[in-house]
């Protein structure tokens, strides 16, 4: 039975996010193939192992007792849309990386980081470095370079600062965080 079958069987006047929170706080989601990680500020992520990699799948907000599916079983982003991507910053990337972003694919190692001042950085890998493809004997490695874009989400799993290619300019990441914190603070 899928998580959605369980939710649909639950009764009451709760929102889908509240129902999902209840389901994810059962014993089933505290053991393999799931992994619970505290993100601070009453937030957590439940990861699921897929194809041998831990994937951040569900965002948990213990403050509001709500949970959000961030990535679906097919490894596509659920709360992120194409409008949440700064396409201008991606224009010089290889077409394969841009296609991964267009597909909202979270297939390669990508993560929701800790929450601070109501926001969390999300690193979204559009292309892994060549070691991703090699087997335990070192065969299959390619000359691919890692490509990651970054964005910031709020405690409801919504993007507050668009995903952007920062070209390893981590000062830009600090500016993005400050902007995200300002946006979230202005909502209060």
N, C-alpha and C positions, 0 to 999 in steps of 0.2 A: 504494500500500500504506500503510495507516495505521500509526501508531506501535504500536498494539496487535497488529497482524498481525506486525510485526517482533519484538515481545517474545515473542509466542506461539511463534515459530519458534526462538527462542534456547533452547539446551539448558543443563543444569546444575542445580545445587542452590541457585541464588541466589534470593533473594526477588524479588517483583515490583519493589520499590523499587530493588534492586541492578541488575536488568535495565534498568529505566527509566534509571537513572544511566548505564549503558553506552551505551544508545541516544542519550541526549541529549548525550553527549560525543563524538559523531561530527561530521564536518565539516558535515553537512546542517543541524545545529541551531546553527551558528555564522554563518549568513548569512540573508538575507531569505528567507522572511517571518518569521524568528525574530531575536531580539535578546537577547544575553547581558549581564547586569548583575551586578556584584559587590555583595553586600550586607554584606560584612565577616564576620569570625569564621568564615571557611571556607564561607560561605553565598553562594548566587547565585540569580538568578531568570532564567528564559528567558521572554521575552515573545514574543507572536505578534501580527502585525498582523491585525486583524479589523475590517471595515467602516471602514477608515481610521484606526483607533485602536490604539495599542499596549496589549495586555492581558497582565498578569502571569499566565502560565499554569502554569509548572512551577517548583517550588522545588527547588534542588539543594543537597545537603549533602555537600561535599567531605570533611568529617571522617569521615563514616561510609560514604561512597561510595554514598549512596542518593539517590533523587529521588522527588518526589511531584507528582502532578497536582493542582494547587490549583484550577484552573478547567477545565472541559471545553470541547469544541469549540462547544457550544451556549451558552457563557458562563454556566454555572451552577457554583456552588462545589461542590467534591467533598469536601474534608476538613472542611467546616463543616456543621453540622446545625442544625435549628431549636432544639435545646437549647443551642446556643452563642450565643443572642441573648437579651439582657435585654429581654424584651417590655414590661415595665412602663415602661422608659425611652422606648419608642416609642409609647405609648398616645395621645399628643397630636399625632402626626404625621398628615399626610393619608393617606387610605386607599390611594392609589396607591403611596406610599412603603412602607407596611406590607406591601402585596401583593408588592412587589419583594423585601422581606426574606423573606417567607414562601416565595416561589419560589426563594430562594437565588440570585437573579439578580445576576451581577457584570457586567451589560451596560454600565452607565455607567462613566466613568473612575474606576478604583479601583486601589489600589497596596499592595504589600508594601514597607515601608520597611526601612532598614538594621537589622542585628542588633546588639544591645548587651546584654551579660550574658545571652546565650542566648535572647533574645526579640526579636520584631520587631512593631512597630505595623502594623496593616493599616487603611487608610482605605477604607471601602466606601460608594460614592455610591449612595444610593437614588433620588435625583432630581437631575438636573443643573440648573444655572441656565439661563435661557431662551436664552442664546447658543449652547448645545449644538445647538439645532434650526435655527439660521440657516444659510443658504448663503453662498457667498463674496461675494454682493452684499448681504448683510444681511437678506434676506427669510426669513420663517419664524420669526423670534425670538419667543419667548413671554415671559410675565411670571413664569415659574416661578422659585422660589428653590431654591438648592442645598441638599440635605440629605445629610449624611454621618454614618455611625456608625463607631465605632472599636472595635477589639478587638486582642488580642495573641496571637501564635502562637509556638510553640516551634520548634526546629530540625527537628522531624518533621512540620511543617505542621499541628499540632493546636492548637486554640484553648485557651489557658490562662486568659485573662480574656475573658469574654463581650463580644460586640459591644454597644455602648451608644450611645445618643444623649446627647451631653454638652452640648448646647445652647451650643456655643461657650465652654464653661467649661474652658479648657485646663489649669487646675490639676487638674481631674478626670482628665485624660489622664495627667498626671504620677503621680497616685495609682494609676491602673490599671497603668502601667508598673512601679511599685515592687512592686505586688501580683504581677504576672506574674513579675518577677525573683525574688521571694521563693518563689513556687511552684516555679519551675524549679530554684532552688538547693536547695530542700528535697528534691527527687527524687534529688540526687546522693549 
